[in-house]
């Protein structure tokens, strides 16, 4: 994960050699890429100058590639991403170098981007055309923020900003944007990823109003949509489509239903294909990295050699279905002699009597007190699921990392750090999820069932289960929509949720996790996984009816895969929101309200 920064302004500007915007966010950017920091001040044209900076987290290639990258023709690239598959994927070369080479040879930058599969955000200046390109991948898995100062006639593009950036906003993942630096005023053009729809039009209108600028939208989409997928939007299931689901749902218990569904030939084929795609998605995200942990890589960057058998892979582990599946698959691709860190976060229960007096201070350090205060729902399911995983994979060293967060520590970092990372998002939901994610991805806690009291995970790659609920129908609202509006409405909701996931939480989560010099990787949001699941009808992914209650009908296809992998109890755990499972959120608060604590 890298931190990228670009501030363009008039060459006559006396501050061109130093931008105030850089000072505002440099500490946050450096945390994202602790391996190397480079800054440059460059005249892009006769009119425009630029302050460029990149902090690099080395995740691909045999050696670290410094940024900004500049080729012999004067083209400049700032790249924060990973090429996991597609025609540009290479095992032994830094992907930033691969992308610059591809852009330099390309007559059509947006067409070249179609060849990239993987998460990214980028900034690219094409010298010959004087065009500045920037944007996020079609799913929007990496953060990119934008601030336009009409008074100064300057523009800042950065991975992370902070509250001191007034009017900064997230670059929407609806297409690739460009600015023509032949012009004296900043202008904006958008090449949409797909044929514009209502969501696209709304986002563009919001962007125009926020920036107070006109945006030229090109007619040609970068990626053509699958017409057949549009047509099945208007199909309802027949009795034949639902017959096997209706008949199996009447069985005695969840286990009987799951076992019978696993014997269905059509269902079994879906499970096998989904399993194949998820295995491929996890494998490339586990293996694509330098083979050094967070501690050893600093030794390597000093030019010394080291044999690293420490943990390099961590998983945000609530004990729920999504993270459990990723854990079992990751086990197959991580070397047997390396541990895998399962990171489980819990927040101090405010309802518990807090020990504050000096004479009773020692009580807070006792095992019984800690177990009581942090025995939140996700801690319980985490331990339950760990016991299942130990039975399936007994020869692996599993580090169950108990991250326990006091109310005092939460208040401290929420105001001093997390609020800046969340910005410009600021609702109560953003706060609770952002705080939970920040402490979990810090991965500092107690190592369960060992004598090690404080464990600071050395992993640099974190696997997250983000996207599973949107793809497989895991939320309670999916059940309500099906009940009151039917299958077509549910399919539309699932499509809309995936289209909005970038603006709702992916940029936020990327900024949060990356603050610890780790990279989040999201196997459920792999392009091939998404493409397959989205072409399935909603009743082929989930069956959230009264006949299949929570713990069965929601994410049914994923539950069947979990059972196929060996999960017995975990495959039927009901969905529980991260903020409630970790006990950070107050259910009495309105999640959409602006938080007064940030």
Helices and strands as residue ranges (DSSP letters): E 3-10, H 20-32, E 36-43, E 48-56, E 69-70, E 76-81, H 95-105, H 109-113, E 120-126, E 131-136, E 145-149, E 154-158, E 169-170, E 175-180, E 188-192, H 198-211, E 215-217, H 227-231, G 232-234, H 239-248, H 254-262, H 265-287, H 296-301, E 313-316, H 321-331, E 340-347, G 358-365, H 367-373, H 377-392, E 398-405, H 407-413, I 414-418, H 419-422, H 428-442, E 444-447, E 455-456, E 461-463, H 468-472, H 476-485, H 487-501, I 502-506, H 507-514, E 519-521, G 523-525, H 527-534, H 538-541, H 556-564, G 570-572, H 578-581
